[in-house]
Amino acid sequence: MAAFSTQKYSPAEETEIQQWTTTADRLKSSPNDASILESLNTHLSTRTTLLGTKPSKADVSIYETLAPTISAWTPEQRTGEKGYHNIVRHIDFVQNSPVFGLEVKDSDKINIDPDNVLYVKPPHDAKAEKERLKKEKAAAAAAGGAQATIADRTKAAAETVVQKAAEAKDAVAAAVGAGGEAKPKKEKKEKAPKQQKAPAAVAPPTPALIDLRVGHILKAIKHPEADSLFVSTIAMGDKEVTEDYTEYEGQICRTVCSGLNGLVPLEEMQGRKVVVVANLKPVKMRGIKSCAMVLAASPKLKEGEVDDHKGPVELVSPPADAKAGERVNFQGWEGEPEGVLNPKKKVWEMFQPGFTTTDDLEVAFDAGLVKETGKEGVGKLFTASGGKCTVKSLKGATVR
């Protein structure tokens, strides 16, 4: 394993290094934050270093932050059933491995006894599991055989009924041929033609198709490959980890790239609530997949004016007590959003021109600016709990 000073990192790895460095900074103020420690411990359960196998400055940052704390941990905190075994193992590796270049004196190292483990997770008994599955399969096969026997008997009974009906029909035909009288056939009545149902009315398009939610930015960094972009880790109420969502500090989060670098101070992006568009199709932005969009306001362009992307720009703010993932709708346009917007239908592009701000600095939808709605009127943007979404100072701005 080469020293991290000679390592080369991909853009995604550089981003991850910055994220873990930010986590180390957060731990400095809250070194016993259970949610961060549990997330870190789980992350290290299948990795030698924070990046997997590559050493990096992120490992050193975590070591320097947590070493004083871990030295004071009890054996239960270190290796108990609910202890942070993997963090302790990682710290011991960093302080002893030359690849990190720390050269920690023996007297300054944390005293970690690898043999003093209070709790060991019971091993998985593959043989017992195989036997259990075998028994379940045999029981299922036996039940299936019984069902097949019942089905065969039922089939035989049905065939007997059909055969007797055919014999009775032949007997009637024979009686008619021998001089018996057959009943006259009834004339079939002509069926009236079915009336065609009127086609269902097509509902007018609505901005509720766009999934607007409250998002909580847990951290934001500069994009390693794009000067105009920030990369944010945002919790927005998702319930499980997928290929597009990750777990960070005990919450399911999405990575979101925003063209706000140079327009909004990076400090203003940290730990704040925003409004996000959550059902746009994920796109890669300079090597990093962005899975949502942060809403921000900027002055409307005058006719013939070209957007120079110089701002000013203000983030849309939900109420401070709004919860991550809370739905946000324009008043009078409530409804269920689509799962993922089809880019070919251009739903976002259709409704975005109506996104604006009022003289009261409230975000709203002006239906008169979107001819497809066939309506007039302005609906203000509210959270599900009734809170208004606002901007700092931009009146009559465009929001996107």
C-alpha positions in Angstrom: 0.0 0.0 0.0 1.7 3.3 -1.2 1.8 6.4 1.0 -1.1 8.7 0.4 1.3 11.5 -0.7 2.0 9.5 -3.9 -1.6 8.4 -4.5 -3.7 9.6 -7.4 -7.4 10.0 -6.8 -10.4 10.2 -9.2 -12.8 13.2 -9.0 -15.3 11.0 -7.0 -12.5 10.0 -4.6 -11.4 13.7 -4.2 -15.0 14.5 -3.4 -15.2 11.7 -0.8 -12.0 12.9 0.8 -13.4 16.4 1.2 -16.6 15.0 2.6 -14.8 12.9 5.3 -12.6 15.9 6.1 -15.8 17.9 6.7 -17.0 15.1 8.9 -13.8 15.3 10.9 -14.4 19.0 11.4 -17.9 18.3 12.7 -16.6 15.7 15.1 -14.2 18.3 16.6 -17.1 20.1 18.1 -19.1 17.0 18.9 -16.7 14.1 19.3 -19.3 11.8 20.8 -22.1 12.4 18.3 -23.7 8.9 18.1 -25.2 9.4 14.7 -21.8 10.4 13.1 -19.9 7.6 15.0 -22.4 4.9 14.0 -22.3 6.0 10.4 -18.5 6.0 10.4 -18.3 2.6 12.2 -20.7 1.1 9.6 -18.7 2.6 6.7 -15.4 1.1 8.1 -16.9 -2.4 8.6 -16.0 -3.4 5.0 -13.0 -1.1 4.4 -9.4 -0.8 5.5 -9.3 2.9 4.9 -12.1 5.5 4.4 -11.7 5.1 0.6 -11.6 1.3 0.8 -7.9 0.4 0.4 -6.3 3.8 -0.6 -4.8 5.8 2.3 -5.6 9.5 2.2 -5.5 12.7 4.3 -9.1 12.0 5.3 -7.8 9.0 7.4 -5.3 11.3 9.1 -8.0 14.0 9.8 -10.3 11.4 11.4 -7.4 10.0 13.5 -6.3 13.4 14.7 -9.9 14.3 15.6 -10.9 11.1 17.4 -7.6 9.9 19.0 -8.0 12.0 22.2 -11.7 10.9 22.5 -11.0 7.1 21.9 -8.1 7.2 24.5 -10.8 7.9 27.1 -13.3 5.4 25.9 -14.2 2.4 28.1 -13.7 -1.1 26.9 -17.5 -1.4 26.4 -17.4 1.7 24.1 -14.5 0.3 22.2 -15.4 -3.4 21.7 -18.7 -4.0 23.5 -21.8 -5.2 21.7 -22.7 -1.6 20.9 -19.2 -0.4 20.7 -17.3 1.1 17.7 -15.1 -1.8 16.9 -14.3 -0.7 13.4 -13.3 2.9 14.3 -10.9 1.6 17.0 -9.4 -0.8 14.5 -9.0 2.0 11.9 -7.4 4.4 14.5 -4.9 1.7 15.5 -4.0 1.1 11.9 -3.4 4.8 11.1 -1.2 5.3 14.2 1.0 2.3 13.4 1.2 2.2 9.6 4.0 4.1 7.9 1.9 4.9 4.8 0.2 7.8 6.7 3.6 9.4 7.6 2.5 10.3 11.1 5.4 8.8 13.0 3.5 8.8 16.3 5.7 8.1 19.3 4.9 4.9 21.3 4.2 7.0 24.4 1.6 9.1 22.4 -0.2 6.1 20.8 -3.5 5.0 22.1 -3.1 1.8 24.0 -5.2 -0.7 22.0 -5.2 -4.4 22.9 -6.4 -6.3 19.8 -7.1 -9.4 22.0 -9.3 -7.5 24.4 -12.6 -7.9 22.5 -15.8 -8.0 24.7 -18.2 -8.9 22.0 -17.9 -11.1 18.9 -20.8 -11.4 16.5 -21.9 -15.1 16.3 -20.6 -16.7 13.1 -23.1 -17.6 10.4 -23.7 -21.4 10.4 -23.9 -22.2 6.7 -24.4 -25.9 7.2 -27.4 -25.4 9.6 -28.9 -22.9 7.2 -28.6 -25.4 4.3 -30.3 -28.1 6.4 -33.2 -25.7 7.3 -33.7 -24.8 3.6 -33.7 -28.5 2.7 -36.4 -29.3 5.2 -38.5 -26.4 4.1 -38.2 -27.5 0.5 -39.2 -31.1 1.4 -42.2 -29.9 3.3 -43.3 -27.7 0.4 -42.9 -30.6 -2.1 -45.1 -32.8 0.2 -47.7 -30.1 0.3 -47.6 -29.8 -3.4 -48.0 -33.5 -3.9 -51.2 -33.5 -1.8 -52.6 -30.6 -3.8 -51.8 -32.4 -7.0 -53.8 -35.5 -5.8 -56.8 -33.3 -5.0 -56.5 -31.6 -8.4 -56.4 -35.0 -10.1 -59.6 -36.2 -8.3 -61.4 -33.0 -9.1 -60.4 -33.3 -12.8 -61.7 -36.9 -12.9 -65.0 -35.9 -11.4 -65.4 -33.1 -13.9 -64.7 -35.5 -16.8 -67.4 -37.8 -15.5 -70.0 -35.0 -15.4 -69.1 -34.0 -19.0 -69.4 -37.6 -20.2 -72.9 -38.1 -18.6 -74.1 -34.9 -20.2 -73.0 -36.1 -23.6 -74.8 -39.5 -23.1 -78.0 -37.7 -22.1 -77.7 -35.5 -25.3 -77.3 -38.6 -27.5 -80.4 -40.2 -25.8 -82.5 -37.1 -26.7 -81.3 -37.2 -30.3 -82.2 -40.9 -30.6 -85.7 -40.2 -29.2 -86.3 -37.5 -31.8 -85.1 -39.8 -34.6 -87.6 -42.5 -33.4 -90.6 -40.3 -33.8 -90.3 -38.2 -30.7 -91.1 -34.5 -31.0 -88.3 -32.0 -30.5 -88.9 -28.6 -29.0 -88.8 -25.8 -31.5 -85.7 -23.7 -31.2 -86.1 -20.2 -29.9 -85.2 -17.4 -32.2 -82.2 -15.4 -31.0 -82.9 -11.8 -30.3 -80.6 -9.4 -32.0 -78.5 -7.5 -29.5 -78.6 -3.8 -29.5 -75.3 -2.2 -30.5 -73.2 -1.1 -27.5 -72.9 2.6 -27.0 -69.4 3.9 -27.3 -68.1 5.5 -24.1 -67.1 9.1 -24.4 -63.3 9.5 -24.1 -62.1 10.5 -20.7 -61.4 14.2 -20.3 -57.7 15.0 -20.3 -56.7 16.8 -17.1 -54.9 20.0 -17.6 -51.2 20.0 -16.7 -50.3 21.1 -13.2 -47.1 22.2 -11.4 -47.9 19.6 -8.7 -46.3 17.0 -11.1 -43.0 18.5 -9.9 -41.9 16.9 -6.6 -40.9 19.9 -4.5 -39.6 19.1 -1.0 -37.8 20.5 2.0 -34.1 19.6 1.8 -31.5 19.8 4.7 -28.0 20.4 3.5 -25.7 18.4 5.8 -22.6 19.6 4.1 -21.4 21.3 0.9 -18.0 21.5 -0.7 -16.5 22.8 -3.9 -16.6 20.5 -7.0 -13.1 19.3 -7.5 -13.4 19.5 -11.3 -15.7 22.5 -11.9 -15.1 26.0 -10.5 -18.8 27.1 -10.8 -20.2 24.1 -8.9 -20.9 23.2 -5.3 -21.4 19.5 -4.3 -24.0 19.2 -1.5 -25.1 16.2 0.6 -28.8 16.7 1.2 -31.3 14.8 3.3 -34.8 15.1 1.6 -36.9 12.3 3.2 -35.8 9.3 1.2 -36.4 6.0 3.0 -33.7 3.6 1.7 -30.2 3.5 0.2 -30.1 3.0 -3.6 -27.5 3.4 -6.3 -28.4 7.1 -6.2 -28.8 7.6 -2.5 -26.3 7.2 0.3 -26.3 7.2 4.1 -24.5 10.1 5.8 -24.6 10.8 9.5 -27.5 8.4 10.0 -29.7 9.9 7.3 -30.5 8.8 3.7 -29.1 11.6 1.5 -28.6 12.6 -2.2 -25.6 14.2 -3.8 -26.6 17.4 -5.6 -24.5 19.6 -7.8 -25.5 23.3 -7.9 -24.0 26.1 -10.1 -23.8 28.4 -7.1 -20.1 28.7 -6.5 -19.3 32.4 -6.7 -22.9 33.4 -6.3 -23.7 32.0 -2.8 -21.0 31.9 -0.1 -20.1 28.3 0.8 -20.7 29.0 4.5 -24.3 29.9 3.6 -24.8 26.4 2.2 -23.8 24.5 5.4 -26.5 23.0 7.6 -29.3 25.0 6.2 -32.8 24.1 4.9 -33.7 24.6 1.2 -36.4 23.7 -1.3 -35.4 21.0 -3.8 -36.8 19.5 -7.0 -36.6 15.8 -6.2 -37.9 14.0 -9.3 -35.7 15.2 -12.1 -33.7 12.5 -13.8 -30.2 12.2 -12.3 -27.4 13.6 -14.4 -23.6 13.5 -14.2 -21.9 16.9 -13.8 -18.2 16.7 -14.4 -18.0 13.1 -13.1 -20.4 13.4 -10.1 -24.0 12.3 -10.4 -26.5 15.0 -9.3 -29.8 13.6 -8.1 -31.9 16.7 -7.4 -31.8 20.5 -7.9 -31.8 23.3 -5.3 -34.2 26.2 -6.0 -32.8 29.7 -6.0 -34.1 33.1 -7.2 -32.4 35.6 -9.5 -33.6 38.8 -11.2 -35.8 38.4 -14.3 -34.1 39.2 -17.6 -35.4 42.1 -19.6 -36.3 41.6 -23.2 -33.2 41.2 -25.3 -31.0 40.9 -22.2 -28.5 38.0 -22.0 -28.0 36.1 -18.7 -24.4 36.7 -17.7 -24.7 34.3 -14.6 -23.3 37.0 -12.3 -26.2 37.1 -10.0 -27.4 38.2 -7.5 -28.8 34.8 -6.5 -30.7 34.0 -3.3 -31.7 30.5 -2.1 -35.4 29.7 -1.5 -35.9 29.2 2.3 -38.6 27.1 3.9 -39.4 27.7 7.5 -36.5 26.9 9.8 -38.6 24.2 11.6 -39.7 22.4 8.4 -38.6 18.8 8.3 -36.4 17.2 5.6 -38.6 15.5 3.0 -41.8 17.6 3.8 -43.8 18.2 0.7 -44.1 21.7 -0.8 -46.9 22.8 -3.0 -48.2 26.0 -4.6 -51.5 27.0 -3.1 -54.4 26.0 -5.3 -52.2 23.5 -7.2 -51.9 20.7 -4.7 -51.6 17.1 -6.0 -49.3 14.0 -6.3 -46.1 14.4 -8.2 -44.8 12.0 -10.9 -42.1 9.5 -9.9 -39.4 10.7 -12.2 -40.1 13.4 -14.8 -39.7 12.2 -18.4 -37.2 14.6 -19.9 -38.9 14.3 -23.3 -42.2 15.7 -21.9 -40.3 18.8 -20.5 -42.6 19.2 -17.5 -40.1 21.3 -15.6 -39.4 23.5 -18.6 -43.2 24.0 -19.1 -43.9 25.3 -15.5 -40.6 26.9 -14.5 -41.4 30.3 -16.3 -44.3 30.7 -13.8 -42.0 30.3 -10.7 -41.5 33.8 -9.3 -41.4 35.9 -6.1 -43.9 38.5 -4.9 -43.5 42.0 -3.4 -43.7 40.3 0.0 -40.6 38.1 -0.9 -42.8 35.0 -1.0 -42.2 32.3 -3.7 -45.2 31.8 -5.9 -46.5 30.3 -9.2 -48.0 32.7 -11.7 -50.4 30.6 -13.9 -50.8 33.5 -16.3 -47.2 33.0 -17.4 -47.8 29.4 -18.4 -50.4 29.1 -21.2 -50.7 25.3 -20.9 -52.6 25.7 -17.6 -55.4 27.6 -19.2 -55.8 29.6 -15.9 -54.9 32.9 -14.3 -53.9 33.6 -10.7 -51.0 33.4 -8.4 -50.5 30.5 -5.9 -47.9 31.0 -3.1 -45.5 28.2 -2.2 -46.3 26.5 1.2 -45.0 23.5 3.0 -47.4 20.7 4.0 -47.4 22.1 7.6 -48.4 25.6 6.3 -45.2 27.5 6.3 -44.3 30.0 3.6 -41.2 29.7 1.4 -39.4 33.0 0.9 -36.2 34.8 -0.4 -34.1 37.5 1.3 -34.7 40.5 -1.0 -35.4 39.8 -4.6 -38.9 40.9 -5.7 -40.5 39.8 -9.0 -37.5 37.4 -9.6 -37.4 34.2 -11.5 -37.0 31.0 -9.5 -35.2 27.9 -10.8 
